[in-house]
């Protein structure tokens, strides 16, 4: 539920020129959207771990831990990867076009590994 709201908020803020993607300045909406998304993803990962701990014995025949962890890690790590590349753009250590291509290639390799898991 948080991700669609954050996306709509980003569109609205971008329309009014206060989003500034990649800028971690607290005067811009990108900083707050990133903060809310990261908090949501971290909290969901924490709740998933609590859920697993509460149902560990009942779900033991299905070995769900790695399945749950894989699904949530996709969201968590892809978000942090994107943030890392945004910081590299903002510090002008990487050009946006080159960085986007590298990010897409890394994501493709990760998805192959995660699909295998």
N, C-alpha and C positions, 0 to 999 in steps of 0.2 A: 504494500500500500504506500510505503514511503517513496519508493522509486518513481512511480507515476506522478505523485504530487511534486517531487523535486524536479522532474522533467518539465512539468507544466509551469512551475515557478521559474525555472531557468528560461523558458521561452518568453514568459511575460517580462522578466527582468531584462533579457536581451533586447526585447522590443523597445524598452525605455532606456537602453544604453547603460544600465548599471550592473550587468552580469559580468562582463570582462573575463571570459573563460581563460583559465591558466594563471590568473592573477590572484595571489593569496593575500591581497590587501584586505583588511577588515572593513573597508568602505565599499567593497564590491560584493555582489550576490554570490559569486562563485565560491568564495570562502565559506559562506554559511550553508550553501547547498552541499558542498563537500563535507562539511562538518556534520550535518544532519545525516547524510548518506553513510558516512563512516561509522557514526554512532549506531545507526540502525543495523548495519551489517555486523558490527562487533557484538551488539546485544543479541542479535539472532543466533550468532555462532555460540555465544555463551548459553543461551536458552537451549540450544540443541544439545550441548554437552550436558546440561542439567537433565534434559529429557532422557538422554541416553543413560545417565547414571541412575535415574529413577526406574527405568524399564529394562535395565541390563539383563536381569535373569530371565525375564519373559521373552526377550528378543534374541537371546543367545543362539538358538538354533539357526537364525537367519544371518548372523554376523553383520549387523547393520552399521557398526561404528564407522568403518572405512567408507561405506556408501554415503552416510550422512556427512562425514567430514569432507569427502570429495566434492559433494554438491555445494556445500557452504564455502569451501575454500576457493571454488571458482569465482564466486562473487567477491569474496574478501580480497584475494590476491589480484584479481583483475582491476578492482578499484584502486588498490595501492600502486599497481603498475602504472595506471593512468595518471595518478597523482605525481608519481616520480617523473614521468615524461613531461607533465605540465610544469614541474619545477625546473627541469632541464631547459624547457623552452623559455621560461621566464628569466632564467639566469643567462640566457643566450649561449648555452653550452651545446645546443643542438638546434638545428633548423626544424621548423614544424613539419615540413614535407618529409624529410628524412626520418624524423622521429616517429611520425605516423606510420611510415612504412615499416620501420623496425618494430614498433609496437604490434602491428598486425601480424608480422612474421612470428614474433615471440608468442603471441596469442594462439596462432595456428599450431605451433609446436606443442604448446601446453595442452591444447584441446585433444591432440592425438594421445598424449600421455594420460590425460584424465579419462579419455574414452577407454583406453586399455585398462585403467584402474577400475 
